[in-house]
């Protein structure tokens, strides 16, 4: 990619992802697995679809593991 192409971009998704990953990595550094689950479960999203997905995941982690052989 040339410098001209980079200058014309309004949003660089790769750079956005790298910054987000670095921020999250710094925030969870040194946490135990349980602390990380609590941290992720405490996050809320402005997008209703993402929030609904996160709520289902939070519920499934709070319900505990399921044994698929019971079905």
mmCIF file as gemmi writes it, N, C-alpha and C atoms, coordinates in Angstrom:
data_model
loop_
_atom_site.group_PDB
_atom_site.id
_atom_site.type_symbol
_atom_site.label_atom_id
_atom_site.label_alt_id
_atom_site.label_comp_id
_atom_site.label_asym_id
_atom_site.label_entity_id
_atom_site.label_seq_id
_atom_site.pdbx_PDB_ins_code
_atom_site.Cartn_x
_atom_site.Cartn_y
_atom_site.Cartn_z
_atom_site.occupancy
_atom_site.B_iso_or_equiv
_atom_site.pdbx_formal_charge
_atom_site.auth_seq_id
_atom_site.auth_asym_id
_atom_site.pdbx_PDB_model_num
ATOM 1 N N . UNK Axp A 1 ? 0.85 -1.17 0 1 0 ? 1 A 1
ATOM 2 C CA . UNK Axp A 1 ? 0 0 0 1 0 ? 1 A 1
ATOM 3 C C . UNK Axp A 1 ? 0.898 1.236 0 1 0 ? 1 A 1
ATOM 4 N N . UNK Axp A 2 ? 0.589 2.167 -0.839 1 0 ? 2 A 1
ATOM 5 C CA . UNK Axp A 2 ? 1.412 3.372 -0.94 1 0 ? 2 A 1
ATOM 6 C C . UNK Axp A 2 ? 0.997 4.383 0.119 1 0 ? 2 A 1
ATOM 7 N N . UNK Axp A 3 ? 1.848 5.365 0.334 1 0 ? 3 A 1
ATOM 8 C CA . UNK Axp A 3 ? 1.527 6.432 1.284 1 0 ? 3 A 1
ATOM 9 C C . UNK Axp A 3 ? 0.293 7.199 0.852 1 0 ? 3 A 1
ATOM 10 N N . UNK Axp A 4 ? 0.101 7.375 -0.469 1 0 ? 4 A 1
ATOM 11 C CA . UNK Axp A 4 ? -1.075 8.095 -0.959 1 0 ? 4 A 1
ATOM 12 C C . UNK Axp A 4 ? -2.364 7.384 -0.573 1 0 ? 4 A 1
ATOM 13 N N . UNK Axp A 5 ? -2.37 6.058 -0.671 1 0 ? 5 A 1
ATOM 14 C CA . UNK Axp A 5 ? -3.556 5.284 -0.309 1 0 ? 5 A 1
ATOM 15 C C . UNK Axp A 5 ? -3.831 5.405 1.182 1 0 ? 5 A 1
ATOM 16 N N . UNK Axp A 6 ? -2.816 5.327 2.003 1 0 ? 6 A 1
ATOM 17 C CA . UNK Axp A 6 ? -2.996 5.452 3.45 1 0 ? 6 A 1
ATOM 18 C C . UNK Axp A 6 ? -3.543 6.823 3.828 1 0 ? 6 A 1
ATOM 19 N N . UNK Axp A 7 ? -3.111 7.855 3.182 1 0 ? 7 A 1
ATOM 20 C CA . UNK Axp A 7 ? -3.567 9.201 3.505 1 0 ? 7 A 1
ATOM 21 C C . UNK Axp A 7 ? -5.039 9.39 3.151 1 0 ? 7 A 1
ATOM 22 N N . UNK Axp A 8 ? -5.546 8.667 2.156 1 0 ? 8 A 1
ATOM 23 C CA . UNK Axp A 8 ? -6.927 8.819 1.722 1 0 ? 8 A 1
ATOM 24 C C . UNK Axp A 8 ? -7.904 8.034 2.592 1 0 ? 8 A 1
ATOM 25 N N . UNK Axp A 9 ? -7.408 7.065 3.351 1 0 ? 9 A 1
ATOM 26 C CA . UNK Axp A 9 ? -8.279 6.259 4.196 1 0 ? 9 A 1
ATOM 27 C C . UNK Axp A 9 ? -8.909 7.112 5.288 1 0 ? 9 A 1
ATOM 28 N N . UNK Axp A 10 ? -10.194 6.89 5.518 1 0 ? 10 A 1
ATOM 29 C CA . UNK Axp A 10 ? -10.851 7.567 6.627 1 0 ? 10 A 1
ATOM 30 C C . UNK Axp A 10 ? -10.833 6.702 7.881 1 0 ? 10 A 1
ATOM 31 N N . UNK Axp A 11 ? -10.757 5.384 7.68 1 0 ? 11 A 1
ATOM 32 C CA . UNK Axp A 11 ? -10.745 4.465 8.811 1 0 ? 11 A 1
ATOM 33 C C . UNK Axp A 11 ? -9.832 3.293 8.48 1 0 ? 11 A 1
ATOM 34 N N . UNK Axp A 12 ? -8.885 3.034 9.331 1 0 ? 12 A 1
ATOM 35 C CA . UNK Axp A 12 ? -7.952 1.924 9.146 1 0 ? 12 A 1
ATOM 36 C C . UNK Axp A 12 ? -8.339 0.824 10.131 1 0 ? 12 A 1
ATOM 37 N N . UNK Axp A 13 ? -9.025 -0.202 9.646 1 0 ? 13 A 1
ATOM 38 C CA . UNK Axp A 13 ? -9.53 -1.256 10.514 1 0 ? 13 A 1
ATOM 39 C C . UNK Axp A 13 ? -8.406 -2.064 11.167 1 0 ? 13 A 1
ATOM 40 N N . UNK Axp A 14 ? -7.312 -2.258 10.457 1 0 ? 14 A 1
ATOM 41 C CA . UNK Axp A 14 ? -6.188 -3.006 11.021 1 0 ? 14 A 1
ATOM 42 C C . UNK Axp A 14 ? -5.587 -2.239 12.196 1 0 ? 14 A 1
ATOM 43 N N . UNK Axp A 15 ? -5.371 -0.96 12.017 1 0 ? 15 A 1
ATOM 44 C CA . UNK Axp A 15 ? -4.821 -0.133 13.098 1 0 ? 15 A 1
ATOM 45 C C . UNK Axp A 15 ? -5.785 -0.086 14.282 1 0 ? 15 A 1
ATOM 46 N N . UNK Axp A 16 ? -7.081 0.029 14 1 0 ? 16 A 1
ATOM 47 C CA . UNK Axp A 16 ? -8.096 0.037 15.053 1 0 ? 16 A 1
ATOM 48 C C . UNK Axp A 16 ? -8.019 -1.254 15.868 1 0 ? 16 A 1
ATOM 49 N N . UNK Axp A 17 ? -7.944 -2.393 15.186 1 0 ? 17 A 1
ATOM 50 C CA . UNK Axp A 17 ? -7.88 -3.684 15.86 1 0 ? 17 A 1
ATOM 51 C C . UNK Axp A 17 ? -6.613 -3.811 16.695 1 0 ? 17 A 1
ATOM 52 N N . UNK Axp A 18 ? -5.503 -3.38 16.156 1 0 ? 18 A 1
ATOM 53 C CA . UNK Axp A 18 ? -4.242 -3.462 16.903 1 0 ? 18 A 1
ATOM 54 C C . UNK Axp A 18 ? -4.285 -2.616 18.17 1 0 ? 18 A 1
ATOM 55 N N . UNK Axp A 19 ? -4.848 -1.421 18.073 1 0 ? 19 A 1
ATOM 56 C CA . UNK Axp A 19 ? -4.946 -0.562 19.262 1 0 ? 19 A 1
ATOM 57 C C . UNK Axp A 19 ? -5.883 -1.165 20.297 1 0 ? 19 A 1
ATOM 58 N N . UNK Axp A 20 ? -7.018 -1.688 19.833 1 0 ? 20 A 1
ATOM 59 C CA . UNK Axp A 20 ? -7.977 -2.295 20.755 1 0 ? 20 A 1
ATOM 60 C C . UNK Axp A 20 ? -7.358 -3.499 21.451 1 0 ? 20 A 1
ATOM 61 N N . UNK Axp A 21 ? -6.66 -4.336 20.691 1 0 ? 21 A 1
ATOM 62 C CA . UNK Axp A 21 ? -6.024 -5.52 21.264 1 0 ? 21 A 1
ATOM 63 C C . UNK Axp A 21 ? -4.964 -5.12 22.291 1 0 ? 21 A 1
ATOM 64 N N . UNK Axp A 22 ? -4.182 -4.096 21.983 1 0 ? 22 A 1
ATOM 65 C CA . UNK Axp A 22 ? -3.144 -3.632 22.917 1 0 ? 22 A 1
ATOM 66 C C . UNK Axp A 22 ? -3.772 -3.088 24.197 1 0 ? 22 A 1
ATOM 67 N N . UNK Axp A 23 ? -4.872 -2.35 24.061 1 0 ? 23 A 1
ATOM 68 C CA . UNK Axp A 23 ? -5.556 -1.782 25.233 1 0 ? 23 A 1
ATOM 69 C C . UNK Axp A 23 ? -6.118 -2.895 26.111 1 0 ? 23 A 1
ATOM 70 N N . UNK Axp A 24 ? -6.777 -3.865 25.491 1 0 ? 24 A 1
ATOM 71 C CA . UNK Axp A 24 ? -7.365 -4.973 26.255 1 0 ? 24 A 1
ATOM 72 C C . UNK Axp A 24 ? -6.27 -5.8 26.914 1 0 ? 24 A 1
ATOM 73 N N . UNK Axp A 25 ? -5.21 -6.087 26.189 1 0 ? 25 A 1
ATOM 74 C CA . UNK Axp A 25 ? -4.096 -6.861 26.746 1 0 ? 25 A 1
ATOM 75 C C . UNK Axp A 25 ? -3.516 -6.167 27.972 1 0 ? 25 A 1
ATOM 76 N N . UNK Axp A 26 ? -3.36 -4.847 27.903 1 0 ? 26 A 1
ATOM 77 C CA . UNK Axp A 26 ? -2.827 -4.1 29.042 1 0 ? 26 A 1
ATOM 78 C C . UNK Axp A 26 ? -3.791 -4.143 30.228 1 0 ? 26 A 1
ATOM 79 N N . UNK Axp A 27 ? -5.101 -4.071 29.947 1 0 ? 27 A 1
ATOM 80 C CA . UNK Axp A 27 ? -6.09 -4.076 31.022 1 0 ? 27 A 1
ATOM 81 C C . UNK Axp A 27 ? -6.171 -5.421 31.742 1 0 ? 27 A 1
ATOM 82 N N . UNK Axp A 28 ? -6.018 -6.518 31.012 1 0 ? 28 A 1
ATOM 83 C CA . UNK Axp A 28 ? -6.185 -7.827 31.635 1 0 ? 28 A 1
ATOM 84 C C . UNK Axp A 28 ? -4.87 -8.486 32.042 1 0 ? 28 A 1
ATOM 85 N N . UNK Axp A 29 ? -3.768 -7.813 31.794 1 0 ? 29 A 1
ATOM 86 C CA . UNK Axp A 29 ? -2.46 -8.365 32.158 1 0 ? 29 A 1
ATOM 87 C C . UNK Axp A 29 ? -2.428 -8.669 33.657 1 0 ? 29 A 1
ATOM 88 N N . UNK Axp A 30 ? -2.014 -9.854 33.982 1 0 ? 30 A 1
ATOM 89 C CA . UNK Axp A 30 ? -1.877 -10.234 35.384 1 0 ? 30 A 1
ATOM 90 C C . UNK Axp A 30 ? -3.151 -10.75 36.034 1 0 ? 30 A 1
ATOM 91 N N . UNK Axp A 31 ? -4.27 -10.768 35.302 1 0 ? 31 A 1
ATOM 92 C CA . UNK Axp A 31 ? -5.521 -11.271 35.866 1 0 ? 31 A 1
ATOM 93 C C . UNK Axp A 31 ? -5.545 -12.795 35.813 1 0 ? 31 A 1
ATOM 94 N N . UNK Axp A 32 ? -6.238 -13.369 36.776 1 0 ? 32 A 1
ATOM 95 C CA . UNK Axp A 32 ? -6.475 -14.814 36.734 1 0 ? 32 A 1
ATOM 96 C C . UNK Axp A 32 ? -7.583 -15.079 35.721 1 0 ? 32 A 1
ATOM 97 N N . UNK Axp A 33 ? -7.785 -16.33 35.384 1 0 ? 33 A 1
ATOM 98 C CA . UNK Axp A 33 ? -8.846 -16.691 34.431 1 0 ? 33 A 1
ATOM 99 C C . UNK Axp A 33 ? -10.208 -16.239 34.956 1 0 ? 33 A 1
ATOM 100 N N . UNK Axp A 34 ? -10.466 -16.422 36.25 1 0 ? 34 A 1
ATOM 101 C CA . UNK Axp A 34 ? -11.741 -16.01 36.836 1 0 ? 34 A 1
ATOM 102 C C . UNK Axp A 34 ? -11.921 -14.493 36.764 1 0 ? 34 A 1
ATOM 103 N N . UNK Axp A 35 ? -10.841 -13.746 37.021 1 0 ? 35 A 1
ATOM 104 C CA . UNK Axp A 35 ? -10.911 -12.289 36.933 1 0 ? 35 A 1
ATOM 105 C C . UNK Axp A 35 ? -11.183 -11.836 35.5 1 0 ? 35 A 1
ATOM 106 N N . UNK Axp A 36 ? -10.59 -12.526 34.53 1 0 ? 36 A 1
ATOM 107 C CA . UNK Axp A 36 ? -10.837 -12.18 33.127 1 0 ? 36 A 1
ATOM 108 C C . UNK Axp A 36 ? -12.288 -12.421 32.748 1 0 ? 36 A 1
ATOM 109 N N . UNK Axp A 37 ? -12.871 -13.522 33.218 1 0 ? 37 A 1
ATOM 110 C CA . UNK Axp A 37 ? -14.282 -13.801 32.937 1 0 ? 37 A 1
ATOM 111 C C . UNK Axp A 37 ? -15.147 -12.691 33.531 1 0 ? 37 A 1
ATOM 112 N N . UNK Axp A 38 ? -14.87 -12.307 34.77 1 0 ? 38 A 1
ATOM 113 C CA . UNK Axp A 38 ? -15.614 -11.209 35.406 1 0 ? 38 A 1
ATOM 114 C C . UNK Axp A 38 ? -15.447 -9.911 34.628 1 0 ? 38 A 1
ATOM 115 N N . UNK Axp A 39 ? -14.23 -9.632 34.176 1 0 ? 39 A 1
ATOM 116 C CA . UNK Axp A 39 ? -13.949 -8.401 33.436 1 0 ? 39 A 1
ATOM 117 C C . UNK Axp A 39 ? -14.751 -8.379 32.135 1 0 ? 39 A 1
ATOM 118 N N . UNK Axp A 40 ? -14.698 -9.476 31.366 1 0 ? 40 A 1
ATOM 119 C CA . UNK Axp A 40 ? -15.441 -9.535 30.115 1 0 ? 40 A 1
ATOM 120 C C . UNK Axp A 40 ? -16.94 -9.468 30.367 1 0 ? 40 A 1
ATOM 121 N N . UNK Axp A 41 ? -17.43 -10.135 31.405 1 0 ? 41 A 1
ATOM 122 C CA . UNK Axp A 41 ? -18.858 -10.116 31.706 1 0 ? 41 A 1
ATOM 123 C C . UNK Axp A 41 ? -19.349 -8.749 32.164 1 0 ? 41 A 1
ATOM 124 N N . UNK Axp A 42 ? -18.46 -7.911 32.656 1 0 ? 42 A 1
ATOM 125 C CA . UNK Axp A 42 ? -18.866 -6.587 33.136 1 0 ? 42 A 1
ATOM 126 C C . UNK Axp A 42 ? -19.006 -5.567 32.007 1 0 ? 42 A 1
ATOM 127 N N . UNK Axp A 43 ? -18.512 -5.903 30.813 1 0 ? 43 A 1
ATOM 128 C CA . UNK Axp A 43 ? -18.556 -4.964 29.687 1 0 ? 43 A 1
ATOM 129 C C . UNK Axp A 43 ? -19.96 -4.873 29.118 1 0 ? 43 A 1
ATOM 130 N N . UNK Axp A 44 ? -20.362 -3.673 28.714 1 0 ? 44 A 1
ATOM 131 C CA . UNK Axp A 44 ? -21.658 -3.435 28.088 1 0 ? 44 A 1
ATOM 132 C C . UNK Axp A 44 ? -21.424 -2.816 26.724 1 0 ? 44 A 1
ATOM 133 N N . UNK Axp A 45 ? -22.33 -3.083 25.792 1 0 ? 45 A 1
ATOM 134 C CA . UNK Axp A 45 ? -22.179 -2.63 24.416 1 0 ? 45 A 1
ATOM 135 C C . UNK Axp A 45 ? -23.338 -1.726 24.027 1 0 ? 45 A 1
ATOM 136 N N . UNK Axp A 46 ? -23.055 -0.702 23.225 1 0 ? 46 A 1
ATOM 137 C CA . UNK Axp A 46 ? -24.107 0.206 22.768 1 0 ? 46 A 1
ATOM 138 C C . UNK Axp A 46 ? -24.924 -0.408 21.635 1 0 ? 46 A 1
ATOM 139 N N . UNK Axp A 47 ? -24.343 -1.34 20.904 1 0 ? 47 A 1
ATOM 140 C CA . UNK Axp A 47 ? -25.058 -2.023 19.825 1 0 ? 47 A 1
ATOM 141 C C . UNK Axp A 47 ? -25.967 -3.087 20.445 1 0 ? 47 A 1
ATOM 142 N N . UNK Axp A 48 ? -27.29 -3.018 20.197 1 0 ? 48 A 1
ATOM 143 C CA . UNK Axp A 48 ? -28.202 -3.973 20.835 1 0 ? 48 A 1
ATOM 144 C C . UNK Axp A 48 ? -27.948 -5.432 20.452 1 0 ? 48 A 1
ATOM 145 N N . UNK Axp A 49 ? -27.483 -5.682 19.248 1 0 ? 49 A 1
ATOM 146 C CA . UNK Axp A 49 ? -27.197 -7.058 18.831 1 0 ? 49 A 1
ATOM 147 C C . UNK Axp A 49 ? -26.002 -7.594 19.608 1 0 ? 49 A 1
ATOM 148 N N . UNK Axp A 50 ? -24.932 -6.792 19.706 1 0 ? 50 A 1
ATOM 149 C CA . UNK Axp A 50 ? -23.759 -7.219 20.473 1 0 ? 50 A 1
ATOM 150 C C . UNK Axp A 50 ? -24.098 -7.399 21.944 1 0 ? 50 A 1
ATOM 151 N N . UNK Axp A 51 ? -24.91 -6.502 22.488 1 0 ? 51 A 1
ATOM 152 C CA . UNK Axp A 51 ? -25.291 -6.609 23.895 1 0 ? 51 A 1
ATOM 153 C C . UNK Axp A 51 ? -26.104 -7.879 24.13 1 0 ? 51 A 1
ATOM 154 N N . UNK Axp A 52 ? -27.002 -8.231 23.212 1 0 ? 52 A 1
ATOM 155 C CA . UNK Axp A 52 ? -27.805 -9.45 23.356 1 0 ? 52 A 1
ATOM 156 C C . UNK Axp A 52 ? -26.904 -10.678 23.31 1 0 ? 52 A 1
ATOM 157 N N . UNK Axp A 53 ? -25.935 -10.676 22.4 1 0 ? 53 A 1
ATOM 158 C CA . UNK Axp A 53 ? -24.999 -11.798 22.323 1 0 ? 53 A 1
ATOM 159 C C . UNK Axp A 53 ? -24.189 -11.909 23.609 1 0 ? 53 A 1
ATOM 160 N N . UNK Axp A 54 ? -23.698 -10.775 24.103 1 0 ? 54 A 1
ATOM 161 C CA . UNK Axp A 54 ? -22.899 -10.764 25.328 1 0 ? 54 A 1
ATOM 162 C C . UNK Axp A 54 ? -23.737 -11.237 26.515 1 0 ? 54 A 1
ATOM 163 N N . UNK Axp A 55 ? -25.008 -10.842 26.559 1 0 ? 55 A 1
ATOM 164 C CA . UNK Axp A 55 ? -25.889 -11.262 27.651 1 0 ? 55 A 1
ATOM 165 C C . UNK Axp A 55 ? -26.079 -12.774 27.644 1 0 ? 55 A 1
ATOM 166 N N . UNK Axp A 56 ? -26.24 -13.357 26.463 1 0 ? 56 A 1
ATOM 167 C CA . UNK Axp A 56 ? -26.369 -14.823 26.372 1 0 ? 56 A 1
ATOM 168 C C . UNK Axp A 56 ? -25.09 -15.511 26.842 1 0 ? 56 A 1
ATOM 169 N N . UNK Axp A 57 ? -23.951 -14.946 26.471 1 0 ? 57 A 1
ATOM 170 C CA . UNK Axp A 57 ? -22.674 -15.528 26.888 1 0 ? 57 A 1
ATOM 171 C C . UNK Axp A 57 ? -22.505 -15.391 28.397 1 0 ? 57 A 1
ATOM 172 N N . UNK Axp A 58 ? -22.855 -14.208 28.943 1 0 ? 58 A 1
ATOM 173 C CA . UNK Axp A 58 ? -22.759 -14.011 30.403 1 0 ? 58 A 1
ATOM 174 C C . UNK Axp A 58 ? -23.622 -15.032 31.124 1 0 ? 58 A 1
ATOM 175 N N . UNK Axp A 59 ? -24.84 -15.228 30.633 1 0 ? 59 A 1
ATOM 176 C CA . UNK Axp A 59 ? -25.744 -16.186 31.259 1 0 ? 59 A 1
ATOM 177 C C . UNK Axp A 59 ? -25.16 -17.59 31.199 1 0 ? 59 A 1
ATOM 178 N N . UNK Axp A 60 ? -24.599 -17.964 30.067 1 0 ? 60 A 1
ATOM 179 C CA . UNK Axp A 60 ? -24.067 -19.322 29.939 1 0 ? 60 A 1
ATOM 180 C C . UNK Axp A 60 ? -22.859 -19.534 30.841 1 0 ? 60 A 1
ATOM 181 N N . UNK Axp A 61 ? -22.055 -18.508 31.068 1 0 ? 61 A 1
ATOM 182 C CA . UNK Axp A 61 ? -20.9 -18.673 31.953 1 0 ? 61 A 1
ATOM 183 C C . UNK Axp A 61 ? -21.333 -18.696 33.414 1 0 ? 61 A 1
ATOM 184 N N . UNK Axp A 62 ? -22.446 -18.039 33.734 1 0 ? 62 A 1
ATOM 185 C CA . UNK Axp A 62 ? -22.936 -18.041 35.111 1 0 ? 62 A 1
ATOM 186 C C . UNK Axp A 62 ? -23.666 -19.344 35.435 1 0 ? 62 A 1
ATOM 187 N N . UNK Axp A 63 ? -24.286 -19.965 34.422 1 0 ? 63 A 1
ATOM 188 C CA . UNK Axp A 63 ? -25.003 -21.222 34.635 1 0 ? 63 A 1
ATOM 189 C C . UNK Axp A 63 ? -24.046 -22.379 34.893 1 0 ? 63 A 1
ATOM 190 N N . UNK Axp A 64 ? -22.814 -22.216 34.505 1 0 ? 64 A 1
ATOM 191 C CA . UNK Axp A 64 ? -21.824 -23.266 34.694 1 0 ? 64 A 1
ATOM 192 C C . UNK Axp A 64 ? -21.768 -24.188 33.498 1 0 ? 64 A 1
ATOM 193 N N . UNK Axp A 65 ? -20.804 -25.086 33.497 1 0 ? 65 A 1
ATOM 194 C CA . UNK Axp A 65 ? -20.629 -25.983 32.356 1 0 ? 65 A 1
ATOM 195 C C . UNK Axp A 65 ? -21.795 -26.962 32.222 1 0 ? 65 A 1
ATOM 196 N N . UNK Axp A 66 ? -22.058 -27.334 30.992 1 0 ? 66 A 1
ATOM 197 C CA . UNK Axp A 66 ? -23.105 -28.319 30.745 1 0 ? 66 A 1
ATOM 198 C C . UNK Axp A 66 ? -22.46 -29.586 30.207 1 0 ? 66 A 1
ATOM 199 N N . UNK Axp A 67 ? -23.097 -30.683 30.483 1 0 ? 67 A 1
ATOM 200 C CA . UNK Axp A 67 ? -22.61 -31.96 29.975 1 0 ? 67 A 1
ATOM 201 C C . UNK Axp A 67 ? -23.462 -32.355 28.798 1 0 ? 67 A 1
ATOM 202 N N . UNK Axp A 68 ? -22.887 -32.299 27.585 1 0 ? 68 A 1
ATOM 203 C CA . UNK Axp A 68 ? -23.642 -32.568 26.373 1 0 ? 68 A 1
ATOM 204 C C . UNK Axp A 68 ? -24.108 -34.022 26.281 1 0 ? 68 A 1
ATOM 205 N N . UNK Axp A 69 ? -23.566 -34.918 27.096 1 0 ? 69 A 1
ATOM 206 C CA . UNK Axp A 69 ? -23.968 -36.32 27.037 1 0 ? 69 A 1
ATOM 207 C C . UNK Axp A 69 ? -25.311 -36.555 27.719 1 0 ? 69 A 1
ATOM 208 N N . UNK Axp A 70 ? -25.837 -35.529 28.427 1 0 ? 70 A 1
ATOM 209 C CA . UNK Axp A 70 ? -27.137 -35.651 29.098 1 0 ? 70 A 1
ATOM 210 C C . UNK Axp A 70 ? -28.301 -35.605 28.127 1 0 ? 70 A 1
ATOM 211 N N . UNK Axp A 71 ? -28.11 -35.1 26.917 1 0 ? 71 A 1
ATOM 212 C CA . UNK Axp A 71 ? -29.238 -34.926 26.015 1 0 ? 71 A 1
ATOM 213 C C . UNK Axp A 71 ? -29.624 -36.179 25.286 1 0 ? 71 A 1
